[in-house]
Amino acid sequence: MPTIAIIAGESARRGALEGVARTAGTLVDSAGNVAALRRLLERHAVDLVLADGLEAADLAALIADHRATEFWIVAEESEAEDFILAGAAAVLPRGTGADAMGAALRLVGQGLRLLPASALDRLRMLAEAEPVLSDDEAPVLTPREREVLAAMADGASNKVIARWLGISFHTAKFHVAAILAKLDAETRTEALARAARLGLVML
């Protein structure tokens, strides 16, 4: 059975996740913040961290330091792709029942990855080759891409975009690259000019 650690800011949520962890593995301990989780991971061998309320940027940093540990995230479905791109092995939507979560946790260590269907659809859309658009055709941008585009219009760098949106630098860079591809642009300036012409952003 996998060894499991919990991180959640709210004590009630932490307790609920601990209960699920005990049914699917061996609960090592729980933490209320990232610093406490880091100390926990330094003291114990943990197969999986089940996290609720973790930021994508913190997740990416934790994964870089603890590559032998899987990180499973409980989050809103709209955030799923950010966590997957940051390196999460699974994203479980908020509201996932204890039975379903316990069943999912039994897949730890089998090399499988889990994410909500809606996030999979958005990632598929990102991966699709975009045709060259005519001047009057606007590409379909995800809600997160629209946020990134707005930040780009404000002159934000990838690092600043990551900080503003609470995502990792890698995720911000990925979204910027996806926006450039969808707008058939080679530079940010070209992308913003085209986005403005298409009414996607105000400059």
MDAnalysis code that builds the backbone (N, CA, C; Angstrom):
import MDAnalysis as mda
import numpy as np

u = mda.Universe.empty(609, n_residues=203, atom_resindex=np.repeat(np.arange(203), 3), trajectory=True)
u.add_TopologyAttr("name", ["N", "CA", "C"] * 203)
u.add_TopologyAttr("resid", np.arange(1, 204))
u.add_TopologyAttr("resname", ["MET", "PRO", "THR", "ILE", "ALA", "ILE", "ILE", "ALA", "GLY", "GLU", "SER", "ALA", "ARG", "ARG", "GLY", "ALA", "LEU", "GLU", "GLY", "VAL", "ALA", "ARG", "THR", "ALA", "GLY", "THR", "LEU", "VAL", "ASP", "SER", "ALA", "GLY", "ASN", "VAL", "ALA", "ALA", "LEU", "ARG", "ARG", "LEU", "LEU", "GLU", "ARG", "HIS", "ALA", "VAL", "ASP", "LEU", "VAL", "LEU", "ALA", "ASP", "GLY", "LEU", "GLU", "ALA", "ALA", "ASP", "LEU", "ALA", "ALA", "LEU", "ILE", "ALA", "ASP", "HIS", "ARG", "ALA", "THR", "GLU", "PHE", "TRP", "ILE", "VAL", "ALA", "GLU", "GLU", "SER", "GLU", "ALA", "GLU", "ASP", "PHE", "ILE", "LEU", "ALA", "GLY", "ALA", "ALA", "ALA", "VAL", "LEU", "PRO", "ARG", "GLY", "THR", "GLY", "ALA", "ASP", "ALA", "MET", "GLY", "ALA", "ALA", "LEU", "ARG", "LEU", "VAL", "GLY", "GLN", "GLY", "LEU", "ARG", "LEU", "LEU", "PRO", "ALA", "SER", "ALA", "LEU", "ASP", "ARG", "LEU", "ARG", "MET", "LEU", "ALA", "GLU", "ALA", "GLU", "PRO", "VAL", "LEU", "SER", "ASP", "ASP", "GLU", "ALA", "PRO", "VAL", "LEU", "THR", "PRO", "ARG", "GLU", "ARG", "GLU", "VAL", "LEU", "ALA", "ALA", "MET", "ALA", "ASP", "GLY", "ALA", "SER", "ASN", "LYS", "VAL", "ILE", "ALA", "ARG", "TRP", "LEU", "GLY", "ILE", "SER", "PHE", "HIS", "THR", "ALA", "LYS", "PHE", "HIS", "VAL", "ALA", "ALA", "ILE", "LEU", "ALA", "LYS", "LEU", "ASP", "ALA", "GLU", "THR", "ARG", "THR", "GLU", "ALA", "LEU", "ALA", "ARG", "ALA", "ALA", "ARG", "LEU", "GLY", "LEU", "VAL", "MET", "LEU"])
u.atoms.positions = np.array([
    [0.846, -1.202, 0.000],
    [0.000, 0.000, 0.000],
    [0.874, 1.242, 0.000],
    [0.469, 2.283, -0.730],
    [1.301, 3.484, -0.812],
    [1.320, 4.252, 0.507],
    [2.435, 4.915, 0.756],
    [2.509, 5.843, 1.881],
    [2.036, 7.200, 1.379],
    [1.164, 7.853, 2.162],
    [0.494, 9.064, 1.696],
    [0.658, 10.181, 2.711],
    [0.967, 11.380, 2.224],
    [1.002, 12.586, 3.049],
    [-0.076, 13.534, 2.540],
    [-0.590, 14.366, 3.433],
    [-1.680, 15.287, 3.113],
    [-1.207, 16.721, 3.313],
    [-1.615, 17.618, 2.412],
    [-1.470, 19.053, 2.663],
    [-2.780, 19.732, 2.321],
    [-3.285, 20.495, 3.276],
    [-4.506, 21.278, 3.072],
    [-4.508, 22.385, 4.115],
    [-4.861, 23.584, 3.690],
    [-4.839, 24.725, 4.590],
    [-5.928, 24.674, 5.646],
    [-7.094, 24.118, 5.299],
    [-8.214, 24.068, 6.228],
    [-8.193, 22.756, 7.001],
    [-8.313, 22.846, 8.315],
    [-8.215, 21.652, 9.158],
    [-9.318, 20.640, 8.854],
    [-10.534, 21.131, 8.556],
    [-11.632, 20.218, 8.243],
    [-11.341, 19.438, 6.966],
    [-10.813, 20.152, 5.966],
    [-10.481, 19.480, 4.705],
    [-9.334, 18.503, 4.902],
    [-8.373, 18.898, 5.726],
    [-7.238, 18.031, 6.019],
    [-7.735, 16.728, 6.650],
    [-8.661, 16.851, 7.595],
    [-9.206, 15.667, 8.250],
    [-9.932, 14.757, 7.281],
    [-10.690, 15.346, 6.364],
    [-11.424, 14.542, 5.384],
    [-10.472, 13.774, 4.478],
    [-9.399, 14.438, 4.049],
    [-8.425, 13.765, 3.183],
    [-7.658, 12.692, 3.938],
    [-7.399, 12.927, 5.211],
    [-6.727, 11.908, 6.017],
    [-7.572, 10.635, 6.074],
    [-8.887, 10.800, 6.232],
    [-9.771, 9.645, 6.267],
    [-9.711, 8.842, 4.979],
    [-9.679, 9.543, 3.843],
    [-9.581, 8.862, 2.550],
    [-8.240, 8.149, 2.434],
    [-7.165, 8.816, 2.855],
    [-5.827, 8.239, 2.747],
    [-5.710, 6.942, 3.548],
    [-6.338, 6.888, 4.698],
    [-6.245, 5.686, 5.545],
    [-6.922, 4.485, 4.907],
    [-7.912, 4.728, 4.057],
    [-8.594, 3.606, 3.395],
    [-7.830, 3.087, 2.189],
    [-6.927, 3.903, 1.653],
    [-6.242, 3.534, 0.401],
    [-4.750, 3.280, 0.579],
    [-4.222, 3.570, 1.748],
    [-2.779, 3.401, 1.949],
    [-2.423, 3.614, 3.403],
    [-1.160, 3.979, 3.624],
    [-0.672, 4.255, 4.965],
    [-0.452, 5.752, 5.100],
    [-1.226, 6.385, 5.987],
    [-1.081, 7.819, 6.195],
    [0.184, 8.089, 7.001],
    [1.076, 8.890, 6.416],
    [2.324, 9.238, 7.096],
    [2.091, 10.397, 8.053],
    [1.548, 11.495, 7.548],
    [1.273, 12.684, 8.348],
    [0.587, 13.701, 7.445],
    [0.179, 14.827, 8.037],
    [-0.441, 15.885, 7.254],
    [0.216, 17.209, 7.575],
    [0.070, 18.168, 6.647],
    [0.673, 19.494, 6.796],
    [-0.348, 20.548, 6.424],
    [-0.180, 21.721, 7.046],
    [-1.097, 22.812, 6.769],
    [-0.558, 23.838, 5.807],
    [0.738, 23.744, 5.460],
    [1.344, 24.691, 4.523],
    [2.531, 24.037, 3.834],
    [3.083, 24.720, 2.843],
    [4.149, 24.147, 2.026],
    [5.416, 23.901, 2.843],
    [5.759, 24.836, 3.726],
    [6.969, 24.668, 4.535],
    [6.879, 23.410, 5.401],
    [5.728, 23.184, 6.011],
    [5.541, 21.992, 6.836],
    [5.597, 20.728, 5.991],
    [5.044, 20.791, 4.770],
    [5.091, 19.635, 3.883],
    [6.534, 19.319, 3.498],
    [7.315, 20.335, 3.221],
    [8.717, 20.106, 2.868],
    [9.449, 19.392, 4.002],
    [9.215, 19.831, 5.226],
    [9.865, 19.174, 6.368],
    [9.426, 17.720, 6.478],
    [8.150, 17.478, 6.234],
    [7.612, 16.126, 6.291],
    [8.284, 15.231, 5.248],
    [8.403, 15.745, 4.029],
    [8.990, 14.958, 2.939],
    [10.482, 14.701, 3.144],
    [11.141, 15.594, 3.871],
    [12.553, 15.380, 4.165],
    [12.764, 14.299, 5.223],
    [11.761, 14.075, 6.071],
    [11.884, 13.099, 7.159],
    [11.363, 11.716, 6.789],
    [10.438, 11.652, 5.834],
    [9.774, 10.387, 5.537],
    [9.816, 10.068, 4.039],
    [9.791, 8.792, 3.735],
    [9.631, 8.343, 2.352],
    [8.134, 8.332, 2.053],
    [7.714, 9.151, 1.119],
    [6.292, 9.298, 0.804],
    [6.075, 8.960, -0.664],
    [5.147, 8.036, -0.913],
    [4.828, 7.676, -2.297],
    [3.957, 8.732, -2.969],
    [3.037, 9.312, -2.185],
    [2.079, 10.232, -2.781],
    [1.709, 11.349, -1.809],
    [1.603, 12.547, -2.346],
    [1.069, 13.688, -1.599],
    [-0.294, 14.018, -2.179],
    [-1.296, 14.050, -1.318],
    [-2.643, 14.443, -1.714],
    [-2.849, 15.867, -1.218],
    [-3.022, 16.809, -2.147],
    [-2.997, 18.231, -1.810],
    [-4.295, 18.926, -2.181],
    [-4.732, 19.798, -1.285],
    [-5.898, 20.648, -1.547],
    [-5.498, 22.077, -1.192],
    [-5.588, 22.990, -2.179],
    [-5.228, 24.381, -1.931],
    [-3.801, 24.727, -2.289],
    [-3.081, 23.811, -2.899],
    [-1.702, 24.068, -3.309],
    [-1.686, 24.910, -4.582],
    [-0.736, 25.846, -4.676],
    [-0.579, 26.655, -5.885],
    [0.263, 25.893, -6.907],
    [0.012, 26.147, -8.197],
    [0.745, 25.451, -9.249],
    [2.248, 25.726, -9.169],
    [2.615, 26.948, -8.833],
    [4.039, 27.280, -8.731],
    [4.707, 26.502, -7.606],
    [4.007, 26.363, -6.465],
    [4.547, 25.578, -5.352],
    [4.645, 24.107, -5.735],
    [3.659, 23.621, -6.470],
    [3.684, 22.233, -6.919],
    [4.909, 21.962, -7.774],
    [5.179, 22.833, -8.748],
    [6.326, 22.635, -9.632],
    [7.623, 22.586, -8.838],
    [7.760, 23.457, -7.831],
    [8.974, 23.477, -7.016],
    [9.101, 22.206, -6.183],
    [7.999, 21.732, -5.630],
    [8.026, 20.508, -4.833],
    [8.390, 19.298, -5.679],
    [7.834, 19.228, -6.873],
    [8.129, 18.102, -7.767],
    [9.604, 18.095, -8.149],
    [10.164, 19.273, -8.381],
    [11.580, 19.359, -8.743],
    [12.479, 18.798, -7.644],
    [12.058, 18.940, -6.391],
    [12.863, 18.483, -5.256],
    [12.529, 17.068, -4.794],
    [11.380, 16.549, -5.219],
    [10.934, 15.233, -4.736],
    [10.375, 14.423, -5.903],
    [11.238, 14.029, -6.798],
    [10.810, 13.387, -8.040],
    [10.289, 11.969, -7.829],
    [10.601, 11.351, -6.704],
    [10.124, 9.994, -6.454],
    [8.707, 9.982, -5.884],
    [8.168, 11.162, -5.586],
    [6.841, 11.276, -4.986],
    [5.825, 11.756, -6.017],
    [4.667, 11.098, -6.056],
    [3.586, 11.568, -6.912],
    [2.781, 12.629, -6.164],
    [2.303, 13.622, -6.894],
    [1.486, 14.679, -6.305],
    [0.106, 14.656, -6.961],
    [-0.914, 14.434, -6.134],
    [-2.292, 14.433, -6.604],
    [-2.977, 15.659, -6.041],
    [-3.656, 16.395, -6.876],
    [-4.220, 17.686, -6.506],
    [-5.741, 17.654, -6.528],
    [-6.356, 18.214, -5.495],
    [-7.797, 18.450, -5.484],
    [-7.999, 19.922, -5.825],
    [-8.709, 20.211, -6.913],
    [-8.811, 21.593, -7.392],
    [-10.062, 21.769, -8.237],
    [-10.347, 23.016, -8.553],
    [-11.426, 23.313, -9.496],
    [-11.041, 22.791, -10.878],
    [-12.027, 22.347, -11.641],
    [-11.742, 21.794, -12.964],
    [-11.066, 22.817, -13.864],
    [-11.390, 24.101, -13.691],
    [-10.788, 25.135, -14.525],
    [-9.290, 25.286, -14.286],
    [-8.793, 24.769, -13.155],
    [-7.382, 24.865, -12.823],
    [-6.600, 23.618, -13.208],
    [-7.294, 22.591, -13.672],
    [-6.678, 21.286, -13.854],
    [-5.471, 21.310, -14.788],
    [-5.617, 21.999, -15.938],
    [-4.493, 21.970, -16.884],
    [-3.257, 22.654, -16.330],
    [-3.432, 23.676, -15.493],
    [-2.274, 24.332, -14.887],
    [-1.505, 23.356, -14.009],
    [-2.236, 22.545, -13.239],
    [-1.572, 21.592, -12.360],
    [-0.959, 20.434, -13.144],
    [-1.633, 19.986, -14.193],
    [-1.061, 18.926, -15.027],
    [0.232, 19.405, -15.676],
    [0.218, 20.630, -16.204],
    [1.417, 21.175, -16.831],
    [2.523, 21.412, -15.816],
    [2.157, 21.664, -14.565],
    [3.156, 21.847, -13.516],
    [3.726, 20.525, -13.037],
    [3.100, 19.403, -13.439],
    [3.669, 18.102, -13.108],
    [2.823, 17.191, -12.254],
    [1.580, 17.572, -11.940],
    [0.729, 16.720, -11.115],
    [0.463, 15.384, -11.812],
    [0.441, 14.310, -11.017],
    [0.121, 12.996, -11.571],
    [-1.377, 12.831, -11.745],
    [-2.156, 13.602, -10.983],
    [-3.611, 13.513, -11.080],
    [-4.229, 14.796, -10.549],
    [-5.378, 15.138, -11.103],
    [-6.180, 16.254, -10.597],
    [-7.581, 15.720, -10.365],
    [-8.029, 15.806, -9.120],
    [-9.357, 15.341, -8.743],
    [-10.247, 16.560, -8.529],
    [-11.381, 16.645, -9.213],
    [-12.250, 17.823, -9.068],
    [-12.781, 17.955, -7.646],
    [-12.945, 19.190, -7.206],
    [-13.596, 19.409, -5.909],
    [-14.993, 18.786, -5.963],
    [-15.370, 18.170, -4.903],
    [-16.660, 17.490, -4.887],
    [-16.547, 16.011, -5.169],
    [-15.335, 15.536, -5.529],
    [-15.143, 14.097, -5.713],
    [-15.428, 13.391, -4.392],
    [-16.283, 12.394, -4.417],
    [-16.661, 11.680, -3.203],
    [-15.517, 10.865, -2.627],
    [-15.637, 10.524, -1.347],
    [-14.592, 9.763, -0.666],
    [-14.372, 8.404, -1.317],
    [-15.451, 7.734, -1.727],
    [-15.317, 6.411, -2.345],
    [-14.561, 6.501, -3.666],
    [-14.931, 7.487, -4.498],
    [-14.269, 7.661, -5.795],
    [-12.813, 8.043, -5.607],
    [-12.545, 8.920, -4.627],
    [-11.172, 9.328, -4.371],
    [-10.341, 8.160, -3.867],
    [-10.917, 7.359, -2.985],
    [-10.203, 6.189, -2.485],
    [-9.892, 5.203, -3.590],
    [-10.856, 4.995, -4.491],
    [-10.622, 4.089, -5.623],
    [-9.517, 4.611, -6.514],
    [-9.497, 5.926, -6.731],
    [-8.451, 6.513, -7.562],
    [-7.082, 6.342, -6.918],
    [-7.004, 6.521, -5.608],
    [-5.723, 6.422, -4.912],
    [-5.126, 5.020, -4.995],
    [-5.956, 4.037, -5.220],
    [-5.444, 2.670, -5.339],
    [-4.675, 2.455, -6.645],
    [-4.690, 3.461, -7.520],
    [-3.939, 3.372, -8.780],
    [-2.526, 3.939, -8.644],
    [-2.179, 4.426, -7.449],
    [-0.860, 5.012, -7.231],
    [0.227, 4.002, -7.588],
    [1.242, 4.486, -8.281],
    [2.381, 3.639, -8.609],
    [2.203, 2.788, -9.846],
    [1.056, 2.880, -10.507],
    [0.810, 2.076, -11.707],
    [1.094, 2.840, -12.991],
    [1.653, 4.035, -12.864],
    [2.029, 4.802, -14.051],
    [0.872, 5.478, -14.744],
    [-0.285, 5.535, -14.111],
    [-1.455, 6.160, -14.722],
    [-1.558, 7.622, -14.313],
    [-2.229, 8.404, -15.151],
    [-2.459, 9.820, -14.866],
    [-3.953, 10.094, -14.966],
    [-4.456, 10.867, -14.027],
    [-5.891, 11.141, -13.969],
    [-6.154, 12.629, -14.048],
    [-7.139, 13.019, -14.837],
    [-7.547, 14.419, -14.889],
    [-8.994, 14.499, -15.331],
    [-9.681, 15.590, -14.985],
    [-11.087, 15.729, -15.379],
    [-11.241, 15.736, -16.900],
    [-12.379, 15.234, -17.354],
    [-12.630, 15.166, -18.795],
    [-12.572, 16.547, -19.435],
    [-13.080, 17.565, -18.739],
    [-13.080, 18.916, -19.302],
    [-11.658, 19.424, -19.517],
    [-10.758, 19.079, -18.594],
    [-9.351, 19.490, -18.740],
    [-8.700, 18.741, -19.893],
    [-9.035, 17.469, -20.043],
    [-8.495, 16.698, -21.159],
    [-8.930, 17.308, -22.485],
    [-10.184, 17.737, -22.570],
    [-10.679, 18.369, -23.796],
    [-9.906, 19.647, -24.101],
    [-9.619, 20.452, -23.050],
    [-8.890, 21.701, -23.276],
    [-7.454, 21.428, -23.703],
    [-6.827, 20.429, -23.111],
    [-5.456, 20.089, -23.490],
    [-5.403, 19.535, -24.914],
    [-6.409, 18.786, -25.298],
    [-6.475, 18.302, -26.684],
    [-6.570, 19.476, -27.650],
    [-7.370, 20.467, -27.278],
    [-7.526, 21.637, -28.133],
    [-6.200, 22.374, -28.272],
    [-5.434, 22.460, -27.157],
    [-4.128, 23.112, -27.215],
    [-3.176, 22.358, -28.130],
    [-3.303, 21.038, -28.129],
    [-2.363, 20.212, -28.887],
    [-2.694, 20.142, -30.368],
    [-3.920, 20.476, -30.725],
    [-4.321, 20.390, -32.129],
    [-3.568, 21.427, -32.965],
    [-3.180, 21.015, -34.142],
    [-2.535, 21.962, -35.058],
    [-3.569, 22.971, -35.513],
    [-3.250, 24.236, -35.351],
    [-4.182, 25.292, -35.755],
    [-3.956, 25.667, -37.218],
    [-4.989, 25.743, -38.012],
    [-4.823, 26.211, -39.386],
    [-4.484, 27.696, -39.399],
    [-3.865, 28.123, -40.482],
    [-3.585, 29.549, -40.625],
    [-4.903, 30.283, -40.745],
    [-5.089, 31.286, -39.919],
    [-6.359, 31.995, -39.871],
    [-6.387, 33.148, -40.862],
    [-7.550, 33.434, -41.389],
    [-7.700, 34.626, -42.205],
    [-7.784, 35.826, -41.272],
    [-7.690, 37.011, -41.823],
    [-7.632, 38.216, -41.003],
    [-8.875, 38.424, -40.147],
    [-10.022, 37.860, -40.570],
    [-11.250, 38.105, -39.820],
    [-11.668, 36.915, -38.963],
    [-10.807, 35.911, -38.843],
    [-11.125, 34.739, -38.036],
    [-10.402, 34.820, -36.693],
    [-11.160, 34.755, -35.614],
    [-10.572, 34.783, -34.278],
    [-10.422, 33.353, -33.763],
    [-9.252, 33.002, -33.237],
    [-9.064, 31.653, -32.694],
    [-9.829, 31.493, -31.391],
    [-10.083, 30.265, -31.022],
    [-10.749, 29.979, -29.759],
    [-9.691, 29.909, -28.660],
    [-9.787, 30.809, -27.690],
    [-8.856, 30.810, -26.564],
    [-9.571, 30.291, -25.319],
    [-8.853, 29.532, -24.518],
    [-9.409, 29.065, -23.255],
    [-9.519, 30.250, -22.295],
    [-10.325, 30.131, -21.232],
    [-10.405, 31.218, -20.243],
    [-9.035, 31.607, -19.690],
    [-8.186, 30.621, -19.424],
    [-6.844, 30.929, -18.906],
    [-6.013, 31.658, -19.944],
    [-6.122, 31.258, -21.217],
    [-5.376, 31.939, -22.265],
    [-5.821, 33.388, -22.408],
    [-7.108, 33.649, -22.202],
    [-7.590, 35.040, -22.263],
    [-6.991, 35.858, -21.123],
    [-6.851, 35.248, -19.940],
    [-6.208, 35.937, -18.821],
    [-4.747, 36.228, -19.134],
    [-4.070, 35.257, -19.716],
    [-2.660, 35.439, -20.076],
    [-2.521, 36.501, -21.150],
    [-3.414, 36.484, -22.136],
    [-3.375, 37.485, -23.203],
    [-3.564, 38.891, -22.637],
    [-4.494, 39.044, -21.700],
    [-4.720, 40.346, -21.074],
    [-3.471, 40.806, -20.327],
    [-2.800, 39.869, -19.659],
    [-1.567, 40.207, -18.944],
    [-0.465, 40.596, -19.928],
    [-0.404, 39.902, -21.051],
    [0.566, 40.249, -22.089],
    [0.318, 41.665, -22.594],
    [-0.960, 42.024, -22.754],
    [-1.306, 43.362, -23.230],
    [-0.878, 44.432, -22.232],
    [-0.790, 44.051, -20.952],
    [-0.321, 44.981, -19.924],
    [1.200, 45.025, -19.844],
    [1.862, 44.269, -20.727],
    [3.323, 44.279, -20.764],
    [3.984, 43.319, -19.805],
    [3.230, 42.382, -19.238],
    [3.789, 41.461, -18.256],
    [4.678, 40.403, -18.913],
    [5.804, 40.129, -18.266],
    [6.679, 39.050, -18.703],
    [6.099, 37.715, -18.251],
    [6.665, 36.610, -18.727],
    [6.184, 35.298, -18.298],
    [6.273, 35.152, -16.785],
    [7.349, 35.665, -16.203],
    [7.521, 35.569, -14.754],
    [6.436, 36.343, -14.023],
    [6.123, 37.529, -14.520],
    [5.088, 38.352, -13.888],
    [3.710, 37.719, -14.090],
    [3.462, 37.186, -15.280],
    [2.192, 36.508, -15.551],
    [1.999, 35.353, -14.565],
    [3.052, 34.583, -14.345],
    [2.978, 33.458, -13.408],
    [2.605, 33.942, -12.011],
    [3.226, 35.040, -11.591],
    [2.947, 35.573, -10.254],
    [1.519, 36.113, -10.164],
    [1.087, 36.856, -11.175],
    [-0.255, 37.440, -11.171],
    [-1.343, 36.373, -11.126],
    [-1.151, 35.301, -11.892],
    [-2.194, 34.285, -12.026],
    [-2.023, 33.110, -11.070],
    [-0.928, 33.108, -10.300],
    [-0.702, 32.024, -9.356],
    [-0.408, 30.695, -10.021],
    [0.316, 30.762, -11.159],
    [0.699, 29.550, -11.874],
    [2.215, 29.485, -11.956],
    [2.742, 28.356, -12.391],
    [4.191, 28.235, -12.490],
    [4.717, 28.993, -13.718],
    [6.000, 29.328, -13.688],
    [6.632, 29.986, -14.832],
    [6.493, 29.113, -16.079],
    [6.690, 27.801, -15.908],
    [6.576, 26.873, -17.033],
    [5.178, 26.926, -17.640],
    [4.160, 26.968, -16.770],
    [2.785, 27.018, -17.259],
    [2.510, 28.320, -17.996],
    [3.001, 29.426, -17.442],
    [2.822, 30.723, -18.107],
    [3.478, 30.703, -19.488],
    [4.683, 30.167, -19.555],
    [5.409, 30.085, -20.834],
    [4.639, 29.226, -21.838],
    [4.051, 28.131, -21.350],
    [3.272, 27.246, -22.213],
    [2.077, 27.984, -22.793],
    [1.362, 28.728, -21.941],
    [0.169, 29.442, -22.413],
    [0.541, 30.531, -23.416],
    [1.634, 31.230, -23.180],
    [2.065, 32.268, -24.125],
    [2.383, 31.631, -25.478],
    [3.089, 30.511, -25.450],
    [3.422, 29.819, -26.701],
    [2.158, 29.355, -27.419],
    [1.168, 28.874, -26.657],
    [-0.084, 28.424, -27.269],
    [-0.826, 29.591, -27.913],
    [-0.800, 30.742, -27.260],
    [-1.462, 31.937, -27.802],
    [-0.793, 32.371, -29.095],
    [0.527, 32.390, -29.107],
    [1.251, 32.767, -30.328],
    [0.910, 31.814, -31.466],
    [0.825, 30.508, -31.145],
    [0.517, 29.518, -32.180],
    [-0.897, 29.724, -32.718],
    [-1.838, 29.969, -31.823],
    [-3.227, 30.136, -32.254],
    [-3.422, 31.412, -33.068],
    [-2.608, 32.426, -32.771],
    [-2.707, 33.682, -33.511],
    [-1.768, 33.711, -34.722],
    [-1.094, 32.583, -34.961],
    [-0.166, 32.477, -36.087],
    [0.843, 33.628, -36.062],
    [1.412, 33.845, -34.850],
    [2.348, 34.952, -34.648],
    [3.694, 34.414, -34.169],
    [4.760, 35.119, -34.534],
    [6.092, 34.700, -34.115],
    [6.583, 35.451, -32.892],
    [5.998, 36.618, -32.614],
    [6.426, 37.415, -31.471],
    [5.215, 37.866, -30.668],
    [5.472, 38.310, -29.447],
    [4.395, 38.841, -28.621],
    [3.749, 40.063, -29.275],
    [4.579, 40.933, -29.826],
    [4.064, 42.153, -30.450],
    [3.126, 41.819, -31.596],
    [3.529, 40.868, -32.410],
    [2.694, 40.447, -33.536],
    [1.395, 39.819, -33.028],
    [1.493, 39.005, -31.979],
    [0.310, 38.359, -31.425],
    [-0.662, 39.386, -30.855],
    [-0.149, 40.369, -30.132],
    [-1.008, 41.383, -29.540],
    [-1.667, 42.253, -30.606],
    [-0.917, 42.579, -31.658],
    [-1.484, 43.382, -32.736],
    [-2.638, 42.641, -33.404],
    [-2.427, 41.351, -33.640],
    [-3.494, 40.580, -34.282],
    [-4.672, 40.395, -33.338],
    [-4.388, 40.139, -32.055],
    [-5.459, 39.977, -31.081],
    [-6.304, 41.244, -30.985],
    [-5.648, 42.402, -31.070],
    [-6.377, 43.672, -31.016],
    [-7.269, 43.824, -32.246],
    [-6.753, 43.470, -33.417],
    [-7.553, 43.569, -34.645],
    [-8.785, 42.674, -34.586],
    [-8.631, 41.520, -33.911],
    [-9.721, 40.551, -33.830],
    [-10.658, 40.839, -32.659],
    [-10.346, 41.869, -31.886],
    [-11.208, 42.229, -30.762],
    [-11.026, 41.332, -29.556],
    [-9.897, 40.625, -29.462],
    [-9.659, 39.730, -28.337],
    [-9.063, 40.448, -27.144],
    [-8.485, 41.630, -27.387],
    [-7.835, 42.375, -26.319],
    [-7.853, 43.850, -26.655],
    [-7.836, 44.674, -25.641],
    [-7.765, 46.127, -25.835],
    [-6.349, 46.589, -25.506],
    [-5.760, 47.346, -26.433],
    [-4.398, 47.861, -26.209],
    [-4.450, 49.342, -25.863],
])
